[in-house]
Amino acid sequence: MTTMDRRRFIGITAGMACLGGAEFLVAEEAKPYVRADTDWLAKCRYGIGVHWTASTVPRKGPPLPFQEAVDAFDVKRFVDQMAHAGADYLLFTSTHALQMLPAPHPVIDRILPGRTCKRDLIAELADALAVKGMALLIYYNHSCNSKDDPPWELAVGYHDRDKNRLAQNLLEIVGWMGEQYKDKIRAWWFDSPYSLDVRGPHNSVTTDMSGFQFPWERFTVAAKLGYPARLVTYNAGINETFLYTTHQDYWAGEQVDLKHPPQGRFLPNGLQWFGWTCLEDRAWAHYRPDTEIPKPLYADEEVVSFVRACNSHQAPMTFNVGIYQDGTMPADSVEQLHRLRKAL
């Protein structure tokens, strides 16, 4: 990132008076929030989410270092599995417990070097998915959760007395990605707001937030840089509909079963319905060395019935599918979703 680019991001995301950034921010925040068009998402039947992270392990043997694993990820094979499964989109976990991104990122490099990669796996996935007619949604976690990543918490400013540096760093991270990827990222799925904000049904804050309110509205502005039609959601927890801000477009929809079908396309709070639950491994990610990803949790009939109920309301359902470090998903899961595609 050049000095001029960095100044632009600071101005836009933090409201500082340089390069017109403050004027842009004031103008955006002064407007009533208009939710982005979710018609394209409502037309989707189901998608696949994967927690492929720096902590993901192979089926057998020791894991590769993260950068080597990123280099070894076979995008064609993975996208071919996605297509065979009949998914309409991929919800890809860019960072999770550890702030390790499978792509270049100058802002993260500035905050804590050694946490990014030369290969841009995000861009490659977006391009390969687009060829197959599938959209890319990106999960992002700030990684300040219960000391999962202590060096990052310190570097990003989570434990600073003045939390404005924390907010600015996170705004710059998502803002840079938005500008970099433009319409390659069709939507954001932001996790763990409850570690930044003591309000809401959960409170996992592990630092002193006294006198500070995380700027969610400004964060949404930053998240839409490069592609204003990009969708945004903030996850409030399992089946929770609490709004950290009204400045979001669809429901995060974290679920742990197939017992809560939608009652309509939109929730009472106005958000587009969206669901995400584990197809087989309720741990969400494959962290246990030398083990197989479990078999699917549900019979085909249950999966088909639930997705039909969702689709009758123009509500897409996402299945989190286990994935090994080499980028392969288990055949049993892929084949169950293939049968789902044929049944719909």
N, C-alpha and C positions, 0 to 999 in steps of 0.2 A: 504494500500500500504506500503510495507516495505521500509526501507531507500534505499536499493539497487535498488528496482523498481523505486522509485522516482528519483534517480540519473540517471537511464537509460532514463526515460522520459525527464528529463531536458536536458540530452545530445543529445538525438535524435531530440527533437522538438525545442530546443533553440540553438543548435549548440555549446554547451559548451563542453570543452575537458574533458569528463569523460566517462569511459566504452566504448570508441570507438564511442560515439555518434556524435562527430564532424566529424570524418572521414566518417561515414555513411551519414550524411547530405550533406557534400561536394560532395561525390560521387553521391548521388541522384540528387542534383541540377546541377551537371556538365553534366548530361545526357540530351539529347534532350527528351522532354516529349513525351511519347508514350501513346496515349489514350487507356484506357481499352476496352476490347471487350464488345460491347453492344448487341451482337446477342441475348442473352437471353431476354433482355428487348424489343428488336424489335419484338420478337415472342409473346409478351404479347398483348392481345386485349385491355383490360381496367382494371383499378384498382380503389380502393377506398382510399381516403385520409380522415383522421379525425383530427379535432382540439380538442382532448381531453386533456385539460390542467388544471392547478390549478385554472383557472377562470371559468371552465365549471360548469353549474348549473343543478339541476334536473328539471324534468318536473313540479313538484310542491313541495313546501316547501323549507325550508332552506337548503343550501348546507352543505355537510359534510366537515370537515377539510380535507385538501389534503391527508395526510397520511392515514386517514380512508377511503377516497374515493378510494385510490389505493388498499387498502386491500379488499374492497368490489367489485372491478371490476370483473365481471364474464367473464373470458377469453373464456370458452367453448361456452357460449351463443353468445358472440360477433363473434367468429370465425365461428360459425354455420350460423350467419347472413351473414358474408362475403361469405361463400361458397354458400349459397342460392342465393346471388346476382350475383354469377358467376365471382367474381373478380379474377384476376390473381396475384394481389399483394396488400399489404397494405402500404400506406405512412402515418406513424404515427408521430404525433407531440410530440417530447420528451420534449421540452421546448418552450415557446412562449414569451408572454409579461413579465411573471415572470420566473426567473431562478429557477424552481422547477422541479426536475427530478423524475419520478415514478420508481426509481431504486436506488440501492446503488451507491455511487461514492465518493471515498476518496479525489479526487482533489477538487471537489465542497465543500465537508465537510471542507477541509482545508481553502478554500477561505472564505466561509460564512456558518457556521454550521446551521443545521435546514432546509436545502433545498433539502434533499434527503429522500429516503424511504428504509425500510428494505426489503420489497417485491421487487423482480426484475420483474416488469411487462414487461419490454422490452424483457427479455430472455423468459419469459413464452409465450408472444405473438409469438415470433419467432419460438419457438418449436411447438406450436399449429398450426400455419400457415403452417409450413413445412409438418406436417402430412397430410394436405389438398392440398399440392402441390402449396402453395402460398408463394411468397417471401416477405421479410420485408425490406422496405426502411425507413430511419429515417430522419425526418425533425429536424434540430437543429437551434435555434436562440440564439445568444449571449446575448440577453435581455438588450442591451444598446441602447434603442430606445425611444427618446422623454420623458425621465424620467418615463417610465412605471414601472421601478423597481429601484428607487434611491439607496436603500442600496446595491444592487448588483453592480450598476455602480461604487460606491465608493470602494467596497470590491475587485472587479476584476481588478481595476486599470484604468478604463475608463477615469477618470479625473486626473490621475497622470500627472505631467509635462513630465516625461519620460514614453512613452507608451510601452516600451519594456516589462514591467511587465504584462500589459494587454495582449500583444501578447503571451507571454509565458504561461500565465494562460489558454488562450483559446486553444493553441496548446496542452497543457497537458490534458485538458478536453476531446477533441475529440480523442487524442492519446490513452488515457486510455480506452475509450469506444471501439476504434478499436481493441486494444489488448484483451480486455475483451470478446467481442462478436464474433470476428473473422468473419466467413462467415454467422453468423446469421444476420448481417447487410449487405445486398447486395449492398446498395447504400446510400449515404448521399444527402440530399437536404438542402443546407445552405441558410438561409434567411438573409436579412438585411445587406448585405455587404456595402450598401450605408450609413450606420451609422458608418462605420469604414474607409471609403475611400471617399474622396470628388470628385473623378473622376466619370464619368458615367452620365447617364441621370437623376439620382436623387441624392440629397445630403441632408441627414437627420442627418448629424454629429452635435452633440451638445456639443462638447468639442474641445479644441485646438489641432489640428493635425499638426501644423506647424513643418516642418522638419521630419515628420514621414510618412513612407509608410508601410501599413500593409503587412506582408510577406505572400501573398496568395500562392506562390509556396511552401513555407515551410509548410503552413497549409495543402495543399493537400497531402504532404508527410505524415504528422501526421495523416490525415484522412484515409490513406490507411494502417496504421499499423495493423498488425494482419491478413490482407487479401488484398494483393496487387491488386486483381482483382476487389475490391470494386469501384463502380462508384461514381463520385463526380460532383456536379453542384452548381453554385452560382447564386442566383436569382437577376437579375438586374431590375425587375419590370414588370408590365403588358405588355406583348407582346414585351419586350425589348430583344435585342440580344447582347448588349454590353458585352464584356469580361473583367472582372476584372483581369483575368489571362487566358492564353491559357491552363493552367494545370487543365483542367476539361474534363468531358467525355460526358455529355449529356446536353440538354437544360432544364432549369428549367420550362419554358413554362407556367408561370402564365397567366391566361386569365379570362375574365369576361363575355364571351358569347360563342356561337358556330358558330362564323362567320369567323374564321381564321384557316381553315384546312391546313394541311401540303402540301407542294408542292413536297416533297420527303422525304426519310428516314432521310437525313442529311440536316442541315441548310447550307447556304453558308460559315459559319465560321467553318464548319466541325463537329459540335456537332450533336449527335443523337437527333432527334425530340422527344419531350415528352410534353404532355399537362396536365394542372391541372386547373379545374374551379369548381365553386360551382354548385351543382345539385339543391339546393333549397334556402339555406340561404346565401345571399351575404355578411353577416357579418362574414362568415367563421366558427365562433364558436358560441355555444349557451350560451350567457352571460345574457340573459334577464330572471329574475326569474318568475316563475309561468306562463310560456308561452309555447305554442307548437312550435316545429320546423315547419317552413312553408312547404307547399306542393311543389312538384317539379316545377321548372320554365318552363320546356319544355315538349312538347308533345312527346309521344313515338317515333313518326316518325322522329322528329328532332334529337333525341338522336341516334337512329339507323343509320340514314343517316350520321351523323357526324362521328360516330365511324367506320362505313364502309369506309368512305373516309380516315380516319386515317390509318386503318389497310391495306388499299390497298397500302400504302407506308411504311409498317412495322413501324408504328408510334403509340405507345400506348397512350391512353387517360385516364386521371385520373379524377374522380369525387369526389369532396369534399362533404361528406355526413354529415349532422348534427348528433350530438351524445349527449345524455344526460349524466349526471354525473354517473349514474349507469352502463354506458357502452352499452346502447341500442341505436340502430339507428332507425329512424322512419320507420314504416312498408311501407308507401307509397313510400319512396325512395328505400328501399330494393326491393320491388316488381317491381318497374319500371326497375331496373337493372336486375332483374330476367327475365323480359320479353325481355330485350336487349340481354341477353345471348341466349335465345331461338331463337331470330330473326337473330343472326349472323351466 
